[in-house]
Amino acid sequence: MANKFSVMRVISSHAVLQADCGNTIYGTADAGSETRLEITGGTTLTAIADENGRWEIVLPPFSASREAYVFTFTNGGAELRFDDILFGDLFHISGQSNMELPMFRTTDPLAPEEFPSCGYIREFRVPVECRFGKDDVCEDFTGGEWKTAVPENVPDMSAAGFWFAYEIYNKYKIPVGLLNTSAGGAPIEGRLPYKMLSELGWYDDFLKECTADGYMERVTSGDAERAAKRTERLDSLDGISGAVFSDTVRFTECTVPLDFDENEELRGFCGRIWFRKSFEIPGDADLSDAVLILGTITDADVTYVNGELVGETTYMYPPRIYPVPAGTLIHGTNTVHVRVDVQCARGGFTKGKDYCLKLGDRLIPLSGAWEYATAAKIPWEKGGTFFPGLPLGVYGAMTSPAFRIRCRALLWYQGESNCNHPDRYAFLFRNTVAFFRERYGYDIPVITTQLCNYDDPFAGGSDCWARLRQAQLECLAVPGTDMAVTIDAGEDNDLHPRDKKTVGKRLALCAMRLLYGDTDIKPSVYCESAVCSGAGRVLLGFTDNSRVRLDGSRPDMFNIITASGKLPAQSAELTENGVLLTFAHGTLPEKVRCEWSNAPEAVVLRDDAGIPISPFEINIGKEII
């Protein structure tokens, strides 16, 4: 059978390839046929397809530059031509939704900003695809294309990745490529092959289930049937939606934002509920380009203004930013109706978010007094299966093909989906790095993003994010790694904080230090020791005490852990030998914790550049790293 002449997907127009090394290019063609590659400037290379129709060419090293090349592949009468190919630094960026999050999701709807652009920054975003067979591994990505960071493309690029690349390009003036294999909700186990997962022994029952023939089809069909029955039941019980825009439905007063758990009638509610609010628009207001902003809502909403549909969202995380069509609003009294469907029994309008109508520079506040009417209440039931959130899921189609592409480093922003088992994370991370390096064939440097501050309502414990951060800190013992601390770059009420510029800049600082040998970038400062220095006194030592900066106004951000519990520090004082803590003595301290919660109330330790020092837990007389 004839093989279609093809070239790996990452080789296409606008690609960025890794400079100063050999890059392997592969593809398919008829067995025994010759593939010829001509590169502008005079380089010509050839390869013969093997008996399976696979061919491979290894490029000689090209220096990093802003000179664009044309690659022309020919095989018999077939030709594939790709323009505008650059050599620079190619970074494999991966993880879950906070690496995937596009630029447009990071803009403040009350103060939109124009994003910068740069023709020498490019991203190849791999489509999210799951596979669960034992040996269901792709040789190449099944989709994706290179996008140059021009104004029309920047809004859809990875925000953390873009700001990282922007810093690197502006400093070194070399092209920067981003190979983006991130997938929202993907745990670290999702990036590992069947053999590794089966050897761990933690996933035996799941692996037996997911590798059976027809697993995804069977689960998808079951989920769809359950969802249809749920909707049918809601619709059959819903006695008010057909009349909700009239005056016949009885509403009860409430306040928005609203946590359902704080309302006796709505605590644990699952089902459908309507909210409404009337508001006034002054006669001199410009009604064009109006935007309705409703924070975030758990779980799904369908939103109307004056009876006209303006937007809907099917799950809890995205911000509700709904443009209001022209002719919908009027001067005088207007009404917004929001239908909320709750499946998780933790419904509500997220506190601390903006709720308003934006009319140009004028804001009409919408928080405060609202009303609600229950349409249908049903028991809690399992939601649909989220395949990217499962072990093995994103390995075969999204992760494995990346190992054949030469990259300068791996940027890893992941961990949120592992917070229910934080004690496993350090082991999994170390094994993942070792496996990735084995598959790459070289010790690829790895730069991680430590989890930021977030008060996760679905987390596995009040300190599970703190414990995951500790695991990430301990993973710095792996050679050739670095970590961006972002404990001050989050939002305690949002899994997807907008401030990805800080994340990108700190990842770039790590790269400048680890990859580029930039001596102007000082090493990160970490706590490395805790020593009892007398009754009720513990001295914390750091990798560079001279660079530590302390906000001593919150000594309670340090906790002394004893056999009988924890004690907040009574005072924290910066000395030339580190930070001296005092506490109510009487019991022998075992550990010290700093900023130890999912969302610490304050950041008390920074270095001399203002970058936070990682939160930590350290045993008395022990080292962390």
Secondary structure, DSSP 4 states (H G I P E B T S, - for coil): -PPPPEE-TTSSTT-EEESSS--EEEEE-STT-EEEEEETTTEEEEEE--TTSEEEEEPPP---EEEEEEEEEEETTEEEEEEEEEEEEEEEEEESHHHH-BGGGGS-TTS--PPP-EEEEEEEEPPP-----TT---SS-SS--EEEESTTTGGGSBHHHHHHHHHHHHHH---EEEEE---TT--GGGGS-HHHHHHH-SSHHHHHHHTSTTHHHHHHHHHHHHHHHHHHHHHHH--SGGGTTSS-S--EEEEESEEGGGSTTTTT--EEEEEEEEEEE-TT---TTEEEEE--EESEEEEEETTEEEEEESSSSS--EEEPPTTS--SEEEEEEEEEEESSS--EEPTTS-EEEEETTEEEE--EEEEEEEEEE---------GGGSTTTTIIIIIGGGGGS--SEEEEE--GGGTTSGGGHHHHHHHHHHHHHHHHTS---EEEE-------TTSSSTTHHHHHHHHHHHGGGSTTEEEE--TTS-BTTBSS-S-HHHHHHHHHHHHHHHTS--TTSPPPP-EEEEEEEETTEEEEEETTGGG-EE-TT-GGGEEEEETTEEEE-SEEEEETTEEEEE---SS-EEEEEES-SSS-S---EE-TTSPBPPPEEEETT----
